[in-house]
Amino acid sequence: MTPARTPTRRRFFPLAAGAAALPLAARLARADTWPSRPVHIVSGFPPGGPADILGRLIGQWLSERLGQAFVVENRPGAGSNTATELIARGAADGYTLLVMTSANTINATLYDKLNYNFIRDMAPVAGFIRVPQVLEVHPSVPVNSVPEFIAYAKANPGKLSMGSAGIGTVQHVGGELFNSLAGTKIVHVPYRGQAPALLDLMAGQIQVMFDSAPASLQQIKAGKVKALAVTTTTRFAGLPDLPVVTDVLPGYESSAIYGLVAPKATPPDVVATLNREVNAALADPKINARLTGDLGGTVMSLSPAEFAKLIADETEKWGKVIKATGMKAE
């Protein structure tokens, strides 16, 4: 019988190299065949809100383009932290995604202890839209411009009340950023949602609100509230004659941003595919009309790296505001 030969050094290295390549090949195969089953898009807010609508709108597009169901799940709770933690701890295989909102950039500082770090644990995939706010006042407030409003607020420190959808919401931090840059002392009054705050603004119970532009558009046009300026750096198509706050307060910007993120180690090819398809959706005339018309947003066609920078910049901006005011989660 011929004795078994020990593999030569020359034979061993090709075998070892082939074995080392197997995990990479497996990963590439998974990326190439993705998605092979339904993908879950999680929203941290109840059905019917912007995050839910965006998830379903983009999810339907992705389903049609990629040949698999993209199912939206609503997991509200703890200011969207419940859903975010679920995704942060989920499998990084491209089958669990999160509708990212401004709450994620705010909560990073607003909450003392979170079981995740959004920037560390998430992979930015694609931006959806940026939704402006409007600085608006009750018609009884005797001002018609931002400079007049700042002068009036300074002449009446602590006498103006500013409503918001709650502590740590975009309306709240946007108002506090205004206070900081303008040197005003407008008192914050938190509500459980922006609808009751807007009702009290129209009734004169509060005098000021930094409200979502689409939410208050009808009331502005009906003269029930007085709009002074838009909080984004560019004008709002729904109110084209309205100036922007930054014309008076350089550096001021406040808006709600929405996008798509995945667990950090999600395969790059999956992230690239999602980014390409989401940006294709944003360019589609019908979807673009829904985003800019119904939701009042400005589309953000960004690369994953550009979206990551936006998230980092927003987190830093709101972190400074929250720390300066001592703001704490409810």
C-alpha positions as a Markdown table, in Angstrom:
| # | Residue | x | y | z |
|---|---|---|---|---|
| 1 | Met | 0.0 | 0.0 | 0.0 |
| 2 | Thr | 1.3 | 3.4 | -0.9 |
| 3 | Pro | 1.6 | 5.6 | 2.3 |
| 4 | Ala | -0.5 | 8.8 | 2.5 |
| 5 | Arg | 1.6 | 11.8 | 1.6 |
| 6 | Thr | 1.8 | 14.8 | 3.8 |
| 7 | Pro | 0.6 | 17.9 | 1.7 |
| 8 | Thr | 3.6 | 19.7 | 0.4 |
| 9 | Arg | 4.3 | 23.3 | 1.3 |
| 10 | Arg | 3.4 | 24.2 | -2.3 |
| 11 | Arg | 0.0 | 22.5 | -2.2 |
| 12 | Phe | -0.8 | 23.9 | 1.3 |
| 13 | Phe | -0.8 | 27.6 | 0.5 |
| 14 | Pro | -3.4 | 27.4 | -2.4 |
| 15 | Leu | -5.7 | 25.3 | -0.2 |
| 16 | Ala | -5.4 | 27.8 | 2.7 |
| 17 | Ala | -6.0 | 30.7 | 0.4 |
| 18 | Gly | -9.1 | 29.0 | -1.0 |
| 19 | Ala | -10.4 | 28.4 | 2.5 |
| 20 | Ala | -9.8 | 32.0 | 3.6 |
| 21 | Ala | -11.8 | 33.2 | 0.6 |
| 22 | Leu | -14.9 | 31.2 | 1.4 |
| 23 | Pro | -16.4 | 33.6 | 4.0 |
| 24 | Leu | -15.9 | 36.5 | 1.5 |
| 25 | Ala | -17.5 | 34.5 | -1.3 |
| 26 | Ala | -20.4 | 33.6 | 1.0 |
| 27 | Arg | -20.9 | 37.3 | 1.9 |
| 28 | Leu | -20.8 | 38.3 | -1.8 |
| 29 | Ala | -23.3 | 35.6 | -2.7 |
| 30 | Arg | -25.7 | 36.8 | 0.0 |
| 31 | Ala | -25.4 | 40.3 | -1.3 |
| 32 | Asp | -25.9 | 39.2 | -4.9 |
| 33 | Thr | -29.1 | 37.3 | -4.1 |
| 34 | Trp | -30.5 | 39.9 | -1.7 |
| 35 | Pro | -33.4 | 40.2 | -1.2 |
| 36 | Ser | -34.5 | 36.6 | -1.3 |
| 37 | Arg | -37.3 | 37.1 | 1.3 |
| 38 | Pro | -39.5 | 40.0 | 2.6 |
| 39 | Val | -37.7 | 43.0 | 4.1 |
| 40 | His | -39.1 | 44.8 | 7.2 |
| 41 | Ile | -39.0 | 48.6 | 7.4 |
| 42 | Val | -39.7 | 49.7 | 11.0 |
| 43 | Ser | -41.1 | 53.1 | 11.9 |
| 44 | Gly | -40.8 | 54.3 | 15.5 |
| 45 | Phe | -44.1 | 56.3 | 15.3 |
| 46 | Pro | -47.8 | 55.4 | 15.0 |
| 47 | Pro | -49.5 | 54.8 | 11.6 |
| 48 | Gly | -50.6 | 57.9 | 9.6 |
| 49 | Gly | -47.6 | 60.1 | 10.5 |
| 50 | Pro | -44.8 | 61.2 | 8.1 |
| 51 | Ala | -42.5 | 58.4 | 9.0 |
| 52 | Asp | -45.2 | 55.8 | 8.4 |
| 53 | Ile | -46.3 | 57.4 | 5.1 |
| 54 | Leu | -42.7 | 57.6 | 3.9 |
| 55 | Gly | -41.9 | 54.0 | 4.8 |
| 56 | Arg | -44.9 | 52.7 | 2.9 |
| 57 | Leu | -44.4 | 55.0 | -0.1 |
| 58 | Ile | -40.7 | 54.0 | -0.5 |
| 59 | Gly | -41.4 | 50.5 | 0.6 |
| 60 | Gln | -43.9 | 50.0 | -2.3 |
| 61 | Trp | -41.4 | 51.4 | -4.8 |
| 62 | Leu | -38.7 | 49.0 | -3.5 |
| 63 | Ser | -41.1 | 46.1 | -3.6 |
| 64 | Glu | -41.8 | 46.7 | -7.3 |
| 65 | Arg | -38.2 | 47.3 | -8.2 |
| 66 | Leu | -36.6 | 44.5 | -6.2 |
| 67 | Gly | -39.2 | 41.8 | -6.5 |
| 68 | Gln | -39.7 | 41.2 | -2.8 |
| 69 | Ala | -42.2 | 42.6 | -0.2 |
| 70 | Phe | -41.0 | 45.5 | 1.9 |
| 71 | Val | -43.3 | 45.4 | 4.9 |
| 72 | Val | -43.7 | 48.4 | 7.2 |
| 73 | Glu | -44.0 | 47.8 | 10.9 |
| 74 | Asn | -45.0 | 50.5 | 13.4 |
| 75 | Arg | -43.2 | 50.2 | 16.8 |
| 76 | Pro | -43.9 | 53.5 | 18.6 |
| 77 | Gly | -42.5 | 54.1 | 22.0 |
| 78 | Ala | -40.0 | 56.2 | 24.0 |
| 79 | Gly | -39.7 | 58.9 | 21.3 |
| 80 | Ser | -38.8 | 56.3 | 18.7 |
| 81 | Asn | -36.1 | 54.7 | 20.9 |
| 82 | Thr | -37.9 | 51.4 | 21.1 |
| 83 | Ala | -37.8 | 50.9 | 17.3 |
| 84 | Thr | -34.3 | 52.2 | 17.0 |
| 85 | Glu | -32.9 | 49.8 | 19.6 |
| 86 | Leu | -34.7 | 47.0 | 17.9 |
| 87 | Ile | -32.9 | 47.7 | 14.6 |
| 88 | Ala | -29.6 | 48.5 | 16.2 |
| 89 | Arg | -29.5 | 45.1 | 17.8 |
| 90 | Gly | -31.0 | 43.3 | 14.8 |
| 91 | Ala | -29.3 | 41.1 | 12.2 |
| 92 | Ala | -27.1 | 43.1 | 9.8 |
| 93 | Asp | -28.3 | 41.2 | 6.8 |
| 94 | Gly | -30.4 | 43.8 | 4.9 |
| 95 | Tyr | -33.7 | 42.4 | 6.0 |
| 96 | Thr | -34.4 | 44.9 | 8.9 |
| 97 | Leu | -34.4 | 48.7 | 8.2 |
| 98 | Leu | -35.5 | 51.8 | 10.1 |
| 99 | Val | -37.2 | 55.0 | 8.9 |
| 100 | Met | -34.8 | 57.5 | 10.5 |
| 101 | Thr | -36.2 | 60.8 | 11.7 |
| 102 | Ser | -34.9 | 64.0 | 13.4 |
| 103 | Ala | -35.8 | 62.3 | 16.7 |
| 104 | Asn | -32.8 | 60.1 | 16.3 |
| 105 | Thr | -30.4 | 63.1 | 16.1 |
| 106 | Ile | -32.1 | 64.7 | 19.1 |
| 107 | Asn | -32.5 | 61.7 | 21.3 |
| 108 | Ala | -28.7 | 61.0 | 21.2 |
| 109 | Thr | -28.3 | 63.9 | 23.7 |
| 110 | Leu | -31.8 | 64.3 | 25.1 |
| 111 | Tyr | -31.7 | 60.9 | 26.8 |
| 112 | Asp | -29.1 | 60.3 | 29.4 |
| 113 | Lys | -28.9 | 56.5 | 28.9 |
| 114 | Leu | -29.7 | 54.7 | 25.7 |
| 115 | Asn | -28.9 | 51.1 | 24.9 |
| 116 | Tyr | -27.4 | 52.0 | 21.6 |
| 117 | Asn | -25.4 | 54.7 | 19.9 |
| 118 | Phe | -27.1 | 55.8 | 16.7 |
| 119 | Ile | -24.0 | 57.0 | 14.8 |
| 120 | Arg | -21.9 | 54.0 | 16.0 |
| 121 | Asp | -24.6 | 51.3 | 15.5 |
| 122 | Met | -26.4 | 52.4 | 12.3 |
| 123 | Ala | -25.4 | 52.4 | 8.7 |
| 124 | Pro | -26.9 | 55.4 | 6.9 |
| 125 | Val | -28.5 | 54.2 | 3.6 |
| 126 | Ala | -30.4 | 57.1 | 2.0 |
| 127 | Gly | -32.1 | 60.4 | 2.8 |
| 128 | Phe | -35.8 | 60.9 | 1.9 |
| 129 | Ile | -36.9 | 64.5 | 2.6 |
| 130 | Arg | -36.3 | 67.6 | 4.7 |
| 131 | Val | -39.5 | 69.3 | 5.9 |
| 132 | Pro | -39.4 | 73.0 | 6.9 |
| 133 | Gln | -41.0 | 74.6 | 9.8 |
| 134 | Val | -42.6 | 78.0 | 9.9 |
| 135 | Leu | -42.1 | 80.7 | 12.5 |
| 136 | Glu | -45.7 | 81.7 | 13.2 |
| 137 | Val | -47.6 | 83.8 | 15.7 |
| 138 | His | -51.1 | 84.6 | 16.8 |
| 139 | Pro | -52.6 | 87.4 | 14.7 |
| 140 | Ser | -52.8 | 89.6 | 17.8 |
| 141 | Val | -49.0 | 89.7 | 18.1 |
| 142 | Pro | -48.1 | 93.2 | 16.6 |
| 143 | Val | -45.3 | 92.1 | 14.3 |
| 144 | Asn | -45.0 | 91.3 | 10.6 |
| 145 | Ser | -41.3 | 90.3 | 10.2 |
| 146 | Val | -38.6 | 88.4 | 12.0 |
| 147 | Pro | -36.7 | 91.6 | 13.1 |
| 148 | Glu | -40.0 | 93.1 | 14.5 |
| 149 | Phe | -40.6 | 89.8 | 16.3 |
| 150 | Ile | -37.2 | 89.7 | 17.9 |
| 151 | Ala | -37.5 | 93.3 | 19.0 |
| 152 | Tyr | -41.0 | 92.6 | 20.5 |
| 153 | Ala | -39.8 | 89.5 | 22.2 |
| 154 | Lys | -36.8 | 91.3 | 23.7 |
| 155 | Ala | -39.1 | 94.1 | 24.9 |
| 156 | Asn | -41.4 | 91.5 | 26.6 |
| 157 | Pro | -39.0 | 88.8 | 28.0 |
| 158 | Gly | -40.8 | 85.8 | 29.4 |
| 159 | Lys | -44.2 | 87.1 | 28.3 |
| 160 | Leu | -44.5 | 85.1 | 25.0 |
| 161 | Ser | -45.3 | 81.4 | 25.1 |
| 162 | Met | -44.0 | 79.0 | 22.5 |
| 163 | Gly | -46.0 | 75.8 | 21.9 |
| 164 | Ser | -44.5 | 72.5 | 20.6 |
| 165 | Ala | -45.4 | 68.9 | 20.1 |
| 166 | Gly | -43.5 | 68.0 | 23.2 |
| 167 | Ile | -40.2 | 68.2 | 25.0 |
| 168 | Gly | -37.3 | 67.4 | 22.6 |
| 169 | Thr | -39.3 | 67.6 | 19.4 |
| 170 | Val | -38.1 | 69.5 | 16.4 |
| 171 | Gln | -40.5 | 72.4 | 17.2 |
| 172 | His | -39.0 | 72.6 | 20.7 |
| 173 | Val | -35.3 | 72.5 | 19.8 |
| 174 | Gly | -35.9 | 74.7 | 16.8 |
| 175 | Gly | -37.5 | 77.3 | 19.1 |
| 176 | Glu | -34.7 | 77.1 | 21.6 |
| 177 | Leu | -32.1 | 77.5 | 18.9 |
| 178 | Phe | -33.9 | 80.7 | 17.9 |
| 179 | Asn | -33.9 | 81.9 | 21.5 |
| 180 | Ser | -30.1 | 81.3 | 21.6 |
| 181 | Leu | -29.2 | 83.1 | 18.4 |
| 182 | Ala | -31.7 | 85.9 | 18.8 |
| 183 | Gly | -31.1 | 86.5 | 22.5 |
| 184 | Thr | -34.9 | 86.2 | 23.3 |
| 185 | Lys | -36.6 | 84.6 | 26.2 |
| 186 | Ile | -39.7 | 82.9 | 24.8 |
| 187 | Val | -41.2 | 80.4 | 27.3 |
| 188 | His | -41.7 | 76.8 | 26.0 |
| 189 | Val | -45.0 | 75.1 | 26.6 |
| 190 | Pro | -45.0 | 71.4 | 25.6 |
| 191 | Tyr | -48.1 | 69.7 | 24.3 |
| 192 | Arg | -48.9 | 66.1 | 23.5 |
| 193 | Gly | -48.6 | 66.5 | 19.7 |
| 194 | Gln | -48.5 | 69.5 | 17.4 |
| 195 | Ala | -52.3 | 69.5 | 16.6 |
| 196 | Pro | -53.3 | 70.6 | 20.1 |
| 197 | Ala | -50.5 | 73.2 | 20.2 |
| 198 | Leu | -51.7 | 74.6 | 16.9 |
| 199 | Leu | -55.3 | 74.8 | 18.2 |
| 200 | Asp | -54.1 | 76.8 | 21.2 |
| 201 | Leu | -52.1 | 79.1 | 19.0 |
| 202 | Met | -55.1 | 79.8 | 16.9 |
| 203 | Ala | -57.1 | 80.4 | 20.1 |
| 204 | Gly | -54.5 | 82.8 | 21.5 |
| 205 | Gln | -53.6 | 80.6 | 24.5 |
| 206 | Ile | -50.0 | 80.7 | 23.2 |
| 207 | Gln | -48.4 | 83.3 | 21.0 |
| 208 | Val | -45.7 | 81.5 | 19.1 |
| 209 | Met | -45.0 | 78.2 | 17.3 |
| 210 | Phe | -42.3 | 76.8 | 15.1 |
| 211 | Asp | -44.7 | 74.4 | 13.3 |
| 212 | Ser | -44.3 | 72.0 | 10.5 |
| 213 | Ala | -45.0 | 74.0 | 7.3 |
| 214 | Pro | -47.4 | 71.4 | 5.8 |
| 215 | Ala | -49.4 | 71.0 | 9.1 |
| 216 | Ser | -50.2 | 74.7 | 9.4 |
| 217 | Leu | -50.4 | 75.7 | 5.7 |
| 218 | Gln | -54.2 | 75.9 | 5.6 |
| 219 | Gln | -54.4 | 77.9 | 8.8 |
| 220 | Ile | -51.8 | 80.4 | 7.5 |
| 221 | Lys | -53.6 | 80.9 | 4.2 |
| 222 | Ala | -56.9 | 81.3 | 6.2 |
| 223 | Gly | -55.3 | 84.0 | 8.3 |
| 224 | Lys | -55.8 | 82.0 | 11.6 |
| 225 | Val | -52.1 | 82.3 | 12.3 |
| 226 | Lys | -49.5 | 84.8 | 11.0 |
| 227 | Ala | -46.4 | 83.3 | 9.3 |
| 228 | Leu | -43.2 | 85.3 | 9.6 |
| 229 | Ala | -40.5 | 83.1 | 8.0 |
| 230 | Val | -39.5 | 79.6 | 7.1 |
| 231 | Thr | -36.8 | 77.9 | 9.2 |
| 232 | Thr | -34.9 | 76.2 | 6.4 |
| 233 | Thr | -32.1 | 77.9 | 4.4 |
| 234 | Thr | -34.3 | 78.0 | 1.3 |
| 235 | Arg | -37.8 | 79.2 | 0.7 |
| 236 | Phe | -40.8 | 76.8 | 1.0 |
| 237 | Ala | -42.7 | 76.2 | -2.3 |
| 238 | Gly | -46.0 | 76.2 | -0.5 |
| 239 | Leu | -45.4 | 79.8 | 0.8 |
| 240 | Pro | -43.0 | 81.2 | -1.9 |
| 241 | Asp | -43.2 | 84.8 | -0.7 |
| 242 | Leu | -42.2 | 84.0 | 2.9 |
| 243 | Pro | -38.6 | 84.8 | 3.8 |
| 244 | Val | -36.2 | 82.6 | 5.7 |
| 245 | Val | -35.1 | 83.1 | 9.3 |
| 246 | Thr | -31.4 | 82.8 | 8.3 |
| 247 | Asp | -31.7 | 86.1 | 6.4 |
| 248 | Val | -31.9 | 87.7 | 9.9 |
| 249 | Leu | -30.1 | 85.1 | 12.0 |
| 250 | Pro | -27.2 | 83.7 | 10.1 |
| 251 | Gly | -26.6 | 80.1 | 10.8 |
| 252 | Tyr | -30.1 | 79.3 | 11.8 |
| 253 | Glu | -31.7 | 76.2 | 10.4 |
| 254 | Ser | -34.3 | 73.9 | 11.7 |
| 255 | Ser | -36.2 | 71.2 | 9.9 |
| 256 | Ala | -37.4 | 67.6 | 10.2 |
| 257 | Ile | -35.3 | 65.1 | 8.3 |
| 258 | Tyr | -36.3 | 61.6 | 7.2 |
| 259 | Gly | -34.3 | 58.8 | 5.7 |
| 260 | Leu | -33.5 | 55.1 | 5.8 |
| 261 | Val | -30.8 | 53.4 | 7.9 |
| 262 | Ala | -29.8 | 49.8 | 8.6 |
| 263 | Pro | -27.7 | 48.0 | 11.3 |
| 264 | Lys | -24.1 | 49.0 | 11.1 |
| 265 | Ala | -22.6 | 45.8 | 9.5 |
| 266 | Thr | -25.1 | 45.5 | 6.7 |
| 267 | Pro | -23.3 | 44.4 | 3.5 |
| 268 | Pro | -22.1 | 47.4 | 1.5 |
| 269 | Asp | -23.6 | 46.0 | -1.7 |
| 270 | Val | -27.0 | 45.9 | 0.0 |
| 271 | Val | -26.6 | 49.5 | 1.2 |
| 272 | Ala | -25.5 | 50.5 | -2.3 |
| 273 | Thr | -28.6 | 48.8 | -3.9 |
| 274 | Leu | -31.0 | 50.5 | -1.5 |
| 275 | Asn | -29.4 | 53.9 | -1.9 |
| 276 | Arg | -29.6 | 53.6 | -5.7 |
| 277 | Glu | -33.2 | 52.5 | -5.7 |
| 278 | Val | -34.3 | 55.1 | -3.1 |
| 279 | Asn | -32.7 | 57.9 | -5.1 |
| 280 | Ala | -34.5 | 56.6 | -8.2 |
| 281 | Ala | -37.8 | 56.8 | -6.3 |
| 282 | Leu | -37.0 | 60.4 | -5.3 |
| 283 | Ala | -36.5 | 61.3 | -9.0 |
| 284 | Asp | -39.7 | 59.6 | -10.1 |
| 285 | Pro | -42.2 | 62.3 | -11.0 |
| 286 | Lys | -45.2 | 60.7 | -9.2 |
| 287 | Ile | -43.3 | 60.0 | -6.0 |
| 288 | Asn | -41.6 | 63.3 | -6.1 |
| 289 | Ala | -44.9 | 65.1 | -6.3 |
| 290 | Arg | -46.2 | 63.2 | -3.3 |
| 291 | Leu | -43.0 | 64.1 | -1.3 |
| 292 | Thr | -43.0 | 67.8 | -2.2 |
| 293 | Gly | -46.7 | 68.3 | -2.4 |
| 294 | Asp | -48.5 | 66.1 | 0.1 |
| 295 | Leu | -45.6 | 66.0 | 2.6 |
| 296 | Gly | -44.2 | 69.5 | 1.9 |
| 297 | Gly | -40.6 | 68.3 | 1.8 |
| 298 | Thr | -37.5 | 68.9 | -0.2 |
| 299 | Val | -36.0 | 65.6 | -1.5 |
| 300 | Met | -32.5 | 64.7 | -0.4 |
| 301 | Ser | -30.7 | 62.6 | -3.1 |
| 302 | Leu | -27.7 | 61.8 | -1.0 |
| 303 | Ser | -25.0 | 59.1 | -1.0 |
| 304 | Pro | -24.6 | 57.0 | 2.1 |
| 305 | Ala | -21.6 | 59.1 | 3.1 |
| 306 | Glu | -23.4 | 62.4 | 2.5 |
| 307 | Phe | -26.3 | 61.1 | 4.6 |
| 308 | Ala | -24.0 | 60.0 | 7.4 |
| 309 | Lys | -22.5 | 63.6 | 7.5 |
| 310 | Leu | -25.9 | 65.1 | 7.7 |
| 311 | Ile | -26.9 | 62.9 | 10.6 |
| 312 | Ala | -23.6 | 63.7 | 12.4 |
| 313 | Asp | -24.1 | 67.5 | 11.8 |
| 314 | Glu | -27.7 | 67.4 | 13.0 |
| 315 | Thr | -26.7 | 65.4 | 16.1 |
| 316 | Glu | -24.0 | 67.9 | 16.9 |
| 317 | Lys | -26.2 | 70.9 | 16.4 |
| 318 | Trp | -29.1 | 69.7 | 18.5 |
| 319 | Gly | -26.7 | 68.3 | 21.1 |
| 320 | Lys | -25.4 | 71.8 | 21.7 |
| 321 | Val | -28.9 | 73.2 | 22.1 |
| 322 | Ile | -30.0 | 70.5 | 24.5 |
| 323 | Lys | -26.9 | 70.9 | 26.7 |
| 324 | Ala | -27.2 | 74.7 | 26.7 |
| 325 | Thr | -30.8 | 74.6 | 27.9 |
| 326 | Gly | -30.5 | 71.6 | 30.2 |
| 327 | Met | -33.4 | 70.0 | 28.3 |
| 328 | Lys | -34.4 | 66.5 | 29.6 |
| 329 | Ala | -36.7 | 63.8 | 28.1 |
| 330 | Glu | -40.2 | 63.6 | 29.5 |
